[in-house]
Amino acid sequence: MTITQEELARRLREARERAGFTQAQVAAALNLERPIIAQIEAGRRKVSSLELAALARLYGRSLQSFFEEVSEPDGISYLWRAAPELRQEPKIQKAISRGLEIINSILDLENKIGLSRLSSGPSAAYSKKIGNKWEAIQHGLEVAIQERRRLNLGIAPIFDPAAILDDQGILILGLELPAGISGFSFRSGQAIVCGINAKEPQVRQRYSIVHEYCHVLCDLNDLPAIISCSDKGKDLREVRANVFAANFLMPEEAVKSFLFSRGKGIASRARTQIMLKDEIVPYEARRPEQALKINYLDITLMANHFGVSVESAAWRLQDLGFISKDEQKDLLEKDKSEIGKVLKKYLGQQGVLSKDWGQNKIIYQNAGERLLSLAIEAFRQGLISRNKLVELLKLAGLLEKDIFEIPEARRT
């Protein structure tokens, strides 16, 4: 679409305001004088292609969005307003801006190559207004059951939740976010993006991925973006997402099956009938109460089985009525004690638990890796130059010394 200089100026001013920047801040970021930004936004000075690209990166927008006939909901601007603390730390702001540049580059390359994986997002949506906590809990449970059924997951543990999001056309960004922010979700043009706090342990990242998946399914049709914070635990959308994550990762029948395999979660009295000669005789066996009690080893192995934290497993067992609140508290205290550390270390050495239990490690293919593979493919098809390839490989996170180890990046 062709637009006038005045219309482009208006859109640039609107994009700046929605992103929460002052003209002085934009000028400083672009190393320009503030009056130049004012002139551009007034339509009295043309903006160069380099300046426009820099503004797009700063505002978290694609270049195309400034020229589209109908603008999409601006998810990243909404995100900035919803979580101003993200803007207070330059390192975090820079990381998110880089992430958005990666997303826009991915969309551009997929368009060049002829892919449309990101254009549709999940084929199912479960938008529903929730008026109270009970409705949030019920809807989270219903969506988890329906989504597992739709994806033909049965009750087996989910080995790689990130792969599920990837199959639904959702990109995941691993970012070092402030403590208390586990993740966020937003739309950016055609893309649906989930940001995950890469500073948290593996099991927490897995939970956050599924938590954000619920926001994508239930909330992004009504909101351009949503952020998950620990201080929003009572927010009904967060309640729904937490219930969804617990039921999606640990379905009730799967938990019962696991406990049964360990002789737990069953009746203390077992009644049956046995045949003695020609007579059927009722038989009753009683199990010792202590043998039926769920202990710290049980809950540690359950957490490992489902790929969640011990805390999440304990909450799930209490929610399903297998342990009391006092028992849950006791189990969580053991988890934080020296006993818990020693047991996890021992089980890890025996190969029972993951070697990386609790470590801060990104456990999914992130958007940078997607960009790398697309950039190489686009170069092979002659769709981008070698210089552009090198630029994209740097953006994807490759060190300069490693870039030229890739055959396509070498000059012949």
Rosetta blueprint (number, residue, H / E / L):
1 M L
2 T L
3 I L
4 T L
5 Q H
6 E H
7 E H
8 L H
9 A H
10 R H
11 R H
12 L H
13 R H
14 E H
15 A H
16 R H
17 E H
18 R H
19 A H
20 G L
21 F L
22 T L
23 Q H
24 A H
25 Q H
26 V H
27 A H
28 A H
29 A H
30 L H
31 N L
32 L L
33 E L
34 R H
35 P H
36 I H
37 I H
38 A H
39 Q H
40 I H
41 E H
42 A L
43 G L
44 R L
45 R L
46 K L
47 V L
48 S L
49 S H
50 L H
51 E H
52 L H
53 A H
54 A H
55 L H
56 A H
57 R H
58 L H
59 Y H
60 G L
61 R L
62 S L
63 L H
64 Q H
65 S H
66 F H
67 F L
68 E L
69 E L
70 V L
71 S L
72 E L
73 P L
74 D L
75 G H
76 I H
77 S H
78 Y H
79 L H
80 W H
81 R H
82 A H
83 A L
84 P L
85 E H
86 L H
87 R H
88 Q H
89 E L
90 P H
91 K H
92 I H
93 Q H
94 K H
95 A H
96 I H
97 S H
98 R H
99 G H
100 L H
101 E H
102 I H
103 I H
104 N H
105 S H
106 I H
107 L H
108 D H
109 L H
110 E H
111 N H
112 K H
113 I H
114 G L
115 L L
116 S L
117 R L
118 L L
119 S L
120 S L
121 G L
122 P L
123 S L
124 A L
125 A L
126 Y L
127 S L
128 K L
129 K L
130 I L
131 G L
132 N L
133 K H
134 W H
135 E H
136 A H
137 I H
138 Q H
139 H H
140 G H
141 L H
142 E H
143 V H
144 A H
145 I H
146 Q H
147 E H
148 R H
149 R H
150 R H
151 L L
152 N L
153 L L
154 G L
155 I L
156 A L
157 P L
158 I L
159 F L
160 D L
161 P H
162 A H
163 A H
164 I H
165 L H
166 D H
167 D H
168 Q L
169 G L
170 I E
171 L E
172 I E
173 L E
174 G E
175 L E
176 E L
177 L L
178 P L
179 A L
180 G L
181 I E
182 S E
183 G E
184 F E
185 S E
186 F E
187 R E
188 S E
189 G L
190 Q L
191 A E
192 I E
193 V E
194 C E
195 G E
196 I E
197 N E
198 A L
199 K L
200 E L
201 P L
202 Q H
203 V H
204 R H
205 Q H
206 R H
207 Y H
208 S H
209 I H
210 V H
211 H H
212 E H
213 Y H
214 C H
215 H H
216 V H
217 L H
218 C H
219 D L
220 L L
221 N L
222 D L
223 L L
224 P L
225 A E
226 I E
227 I E
228 S E
229 C E
230 S H
231 D H
232 K H
233 G L
234 K L
235 D L
236 L H
237 R H
238 E H
239 V H
240 R H
241 A H
242 N H
243 V H
244 F H
245 A H
246 A H
247 N H
248 F H
249 L H
250 M L
251 P L
252 E H
253 E H
254 A H
255 V H
256 K H
257 S H
258 F H
259 L H
260 F H
261 S H
262 R L
263 G L
264 K L
265 G L
266 I L
267 A L
268 S L
269 R E
270 A E
271 R E
272 T E
273 Q E
274 I E
275 M E
276 L E
277 K L
278 D L
279 E E
280 I E
281 V E
282 P E
283 Y E
284 E E
285 A E
286 R E
287 R L
288 P L
289 E H
290 Q H
291 A H
292 L H
293 K L
294 I L
295 N L
296 Y H
297 L H
298 D H
299 I H
300 T H
301 L H
302 M H
303 A H
304 N H
305 H H
306 F H
307 G L
308 V L
309 S L
310 V H
311 E H
312 S H
313 A H
314 A H
315 W H
316 R H
317 L H
318 Q H
319 D H
320 L L
321 G L
322 F L
323 I L
324 S L
325 K H
326 D H
327 E H
328 Q H
329 K H
330 D H
331 L H
332 L H
333 E H
334 K H
335 D H
336 K H
337 S L
338 E H
339 I H
340 G H
341 K H
342 V H
343 L H
344 K H
345 K H
346 Y H
347 L H
348 G H
349 Q H
350 Q L
351 G L
352 V L
353 L L
354 S L
355 K L
356 D L
357 W L
358 G L
359 Q L
360 N L
361 K L
362 I L
363 I L
364 Y L
365 Q L
366 N L
367 A H
368 G H
369 E H
370 R H
371 L H
372 L H
373 S H
374 L H
375 A H
376 I H
377 E H
378 A H
379 F H
380 R H
381 Q L
382 G L
383 L L
384 I L
385 S L
386 R H
387 N H
388 K H
389 L H
390 V H
391 E H
392 L H
393 L H
394 K H
395 L H
396 A L
397 G L
398 L L
399 L L
400 E H
401 K H
402 D H
403 I H
404 F L
405 E L
406 I L
407 P H
408 E H
409 A H
410 R L
411 R L
412 T L
